[in-house]
Amino acid sequence: MSALAQEHPDVSFVWIDIEDYPDLIGDEDIENFPTILIEQNGVARFAGTILPHIEHLERLIAAMRDSSSQQNTELPDVRDLLIRLADTD
């Protein structure tokens, strides 16, 4: 993931173990792993399971840059929750 982060310095990559932080996903059910969430400005652009290959994530990031689509989820603003969580540590 660090190589991907270097290729996309304007994107934040965070690995979250939802068993440690279940409140981050609200009432959404995670059915398979890995589940990827891509947020932009507090809006979920993509939330779903992808195959664990870096090439798939690279294509997904590229598609998000070229599209204004978003997914309708009940997910909270995870970035905001992570910032608040870091402030309390």
C-alpha positions as CSV (number, residue, x, y, z in Angstrom):
1,M,0.0,0.0,0.0
2,S,2.9,2.4,0.6
3,A,3.9,2.2,-3.1
4,L,0.4,3.1,-4.1
5,A,0.4,6.0,-1.7
6,Q,3.6,7.3,-3.2
7,E,2.0,7.2,-6.7
8,H,-1.0,9.1,-5.4
9,P,0.3,11.7,-2.9
10,D,-3.1,13.5,-2.9
11,V,-4.9,10.3,-1.6
12,S,-4.9,9.0,2.0
13,F,-4.7,5.3,2.5
14,V,-5.7,3.9,5.9
15,W,-6.0,0.3,6.9
16,I,-8.7,-0.2,9.5
17,D,-9.6,-3.4,11.3
18,I,-13.3,-3.1,11.7
19,E,-13.2,-5.6,14.6
20,D,-11.2,-3.0,16.5
21,Y,-13.3,0.0,15.4
22,P,-16.8,-1.2,14.6
23,D,-18.3,2.2,15.1
24,L,-16.6,3.5,12.0
25,I,-19.0,1.7,9.7
26,G,-22.2,2.5,11.5
27,D,-25.0,0.0,10.6
28,E,-23.5,-1.2,7.3
29,D,-22.7,-4.9,7.1
30,I,-19.3,-6.0,5.9
31,E,-19.8,-9.3,4.2
32,N,-16.4,-10.0,2.6
33,F,-12.8,-8.9,2.8
34,P,-11.1,-6.8,1.8
35,T,-13.8,-4.1,1.6
36,I,-12.7,-0.8,0.2
37,L,-14.2,2.6,1.0
38,I,-13.3,5.6,-1.2
39,E,-14.6,8.9,0.2
40,Q,-14.3,12.3,-1.3
41,N,-15.4,15.4,0.6
42,G,-17.2,13.2,3.1
43,V,-19.2,11.4,0.4
44,A,-18.8,7.7,-0.3
45,R,-17.8,7.4,-3.9
46,F,-17.3,3.6,-3.7
47,A,-17.9,1.0,-1.0
48,G,-17.5,-2.6,-1.8
49,T,-15.3,-5.7,-2.0
50,I,-12.5,-6.0,-4.5
51,L,-10.0,-8.7,-5.2
52,P,-6.8,-8.2,-3.2
53,H,-4.6,-7.2,-6.1
54,I,-3.0,-3.7,-6.2
55,E,-3.9,-3.4,-9.9
56,H,-7.6,-3.5,-9.1
57,L,-7.3,-0.7,-6.6
58,E,-5.2,1.3,-9.1
59,R,-7.9,1.0,-11.7
60,L,-10.6,1.9,-9.2
61,I,-8.8,5.0,-8.1
62,A,-8.3,6.0,-11.8
63,A,-12.0,5.4,-12.5
64,M,-13.0,7.6,-9.4
65,R,-10.8,10.4,-10.8
66,D,-12.6,10.3,-14.1
67,S,-16.1,10.0,-12.7
68,S,-18.5,12.0,-10.5
69,S,-20.5,8.9,-9.5
70,Q,-21.1,8.1,-5.9
71,Q,-22.7,5.3,-3.9
72,N,-25.7,5.7,-1.7
73,T,-24.7,4.2,1.7
74,E,-25.4,4.7,5.3
75,L,-21.7,5.0,6.0
76,P,-20.7,7.9,8.2
77,D,-17.9,10.3,7.2
78,V,-15.1,7.8,8.0
79,R,-12.4,10.4,7.5
80,D,-14.0,12.7,10.1
81,L,-14.4,9.9,12.5
82,L,-10.7,8.9,12.1
83,I,-9.7,12.5,12.8
84,R,-11.8,12.7,15.9
85,L,-10.5,9.3,17.0
86,A,-6.9,10.4,16.6
87,D,-7.6,13.6,18.6
88,T,-8.8,11.5,21.6
89,D,-5.7,9.2,21.6
